[in-house]
Amino acid sequence: QTGGLSYENEFRSAVKAYTANASSTTISVTDVIAKEYGILAYGNGDALNIRASGDVTSQNNEGIWAAAYGNSLGPLSISVSGDVNAGQAGIYARNDSGVGGANAEDLDGNSLEGVSLAITANNVTGGTDGIYANNKGSGALSITVSGDVTGADEGIDAFTSAQSTSMY
């Protein structure tokens, strides 16, 4: 999906993507406004890459909710250059197993080699957590923020598995 989206119909997401055994999934948008999930993306394919070059706003749920389940092979990357504002977590991200190979990159050209979950964001505000990240993959968890992160519970709530190589 590419472009700016505004979907304000009740019980809907502006962008919803599910992949099963796909080589990779790419979502690239500008501004997103939704009553429910701004971007809802999940699956068990190779890499899952999400980029929002503008703001992501969700009134009731997560601004971005992304998960690479089960036997996913590649990394999960989320990059937002605008602001994220959400009723629940600003960004919720989970990778169960994948890790970036030698030439893996996010949509901004940053290396994902050895990385399972990468989040790059500006200002993030959530009604629960600003950023919730759960890395169960064997690669690193990387969270880079250039602005403020706020949440009623936690600003950044991050977990990484015992098999992960690092968290930075």
N, C-alpha and C positions, 0 to 999 in steps of 0.2 A: 504494500500500500504506500502511495506517495502523495504528499500534498497536505493542505490544511483541512482539518475536519472539525465540524461542530455537530454533535448529535445529542440533542437534549430530550429525546423521547425517554420517558420513564422506563427503568429496568433495562437499559441498553448500554453497550460499550461503544465508544467511537471507533475503535479498531479492535477486532477480535480475530486471532489467528491460531489455528491448531495444525500441527504437522505430525505426521506419523511416518517415521523412517525416511524423511526427506534428506537430501544431501546438505542443505542449509536453508534457513529462513531469514529473510531480511525485511525489516519494517523501517521505512524512512518517511517521516512526516514533519510538518512545520508545527503549527499550533493545533492543539487538541482540547476540546471542551466536551465533557460528558456528565450526565447525572450519575452514572454508575462507574465503570472502569474507563479511564482514559484510553489505555492500551492494555489489552488482555491477551497474552501470548503464551502458549505452552505446547509441549510436544516431546518427542523422543527421537529426533533426527540428529543431524550433525550439529553445526553451529547455529545458534539463535542470536541474531544481531538486531538491536533496536536503536534507532537514532531519532531524536526529536530536536529539530533546529530552532524551535520556538517554545512556547509555554505549553505545559500539560496540566489541565485542571479537571478534577473529578469531584463532584459534590458529595457523593455518598460512600464511595469505596476508594480503592487505591488509584493513584494517578497512573502508575505503571505496575502491573502484576505480571511477572514473567517467571516461568519455570521450565527447566529442561529435566524431564523425568527419566527414571529408570536407566535404560541403556543408552542414553544420549552419548554421542561420541565427542562432540566438540564443546567449545566454551560458550557461555552465555555472556553477552556484553550489552550494556545499556549506556547510552551517551545522550545527555540532555544539556543543550547550551542555554535554554531559557529557564524559567522557573517552574517548579512542580508544586502544586497545591492540591491537597486531597482530604476528604473526610476521614479516611482511614490512613494507612501508611502512604507516604508520598511515593516511595518506590519499594516494592516487595520483589525480591529476587531469590531464586533457589535453583541450584544446579546439583543434581544427584550423582553425576558420575563423569561427565565429559571434561576434557582438557585440551587446550590449544596445541597444535603441532608446530613444526618448525616455521611454516609460512603463515600461520594464523594471524589475522589482523581484525581489529574492529572497523566500523564504518568510517572512522576518522583517520585510519592508517596506523594506529598504535599497535604494537606487537602484542599478541596474546599467547605467544609461545610459553608453555608451562603454566598458563593461567586457566582456571576453571570458571571463575566468575569475576567480571570486571564492571564496575560502575563508575562513570564519570558524570558529575552533575554540577550545577550552579547552586542556586538557592532551592532548598527543598523543605516544604512544610507539610506535616501530616497530623491528622487528628489523633493517631496512636503513636506510631514511630515516624520519624522523618524518612529514614532508610532502614529497611530490614533486609539483611543479607544472610543466607544460609548456604554455605558451600560444603557439600558432601563429596565433591570430586577430589581427585588426588593432586590437582594443581593448586596454584595460589589463589587467594581472594584479594582483589585489589579494589579499594574505594578511594576515589580522588574527588574532592569537593573544592570548588573555588569560591563559594559563597557561604551562607548560613544554612544550617540544618536544624530544624526544630520539630519536636513532637511532644504530645502530652505525656507519653510514657518515656520514650528514649529519642534522642536526636539520631544516633546511629546505633542499631542493635545488630551486631555481626557475630556469626558463628562459623567456625571452620572445623572440619573433621580431623581426627588424629592422623589420617593418611595424607592430608594436605601438606604441601611443601612449605607454605608460608602464608602470612596475612600481612598486607601492607596497605 
